[in-house]
Amino acid sequence: MSKDNDLVERIIGIECPTDKVTDRVIDVLEEYNLDGQYQITSRTDNDYEETRLKYYRAFSETGDNPDLLMVVKEGKDDYVAKIVDAYTE
């Protein structure tokens, strides 16, 4: 299994408080010793009230590592979030 596939498998299924998603993703990225710093951005789905989905992108500032894209479903109470899908680009 490639390092990218293993990373994605570790990311999918993470459940944590909504405000800790980026911290948990950074923890996993650091475990894989990926060189360089990552920036993480997010955007809300157009139908957020219905879908409760947010999209996150972790990208390497140096461009040396692949981007990591994640789909995060937030609970109705806005407290718990779960990464339901992820892939590298």
C-alpha angles and dihedrals in degrees: 000000000000123000090246092053091048090049092051091049090053092049098048111084098025108148120190144131110304093246092054100057095101092046092053092048091050090051091056093045090052091050088059091052093229109180120239134027123293127216118205122207130179139195132188122241114254089240094042096144088059103032102030088211129147126182121219129191123194110195132179114244090215095046090231095117131052121262116253116218121195137186112212125192115205123207122245090253091056088232106097125049129185128195102230100175139011140169140170123244 
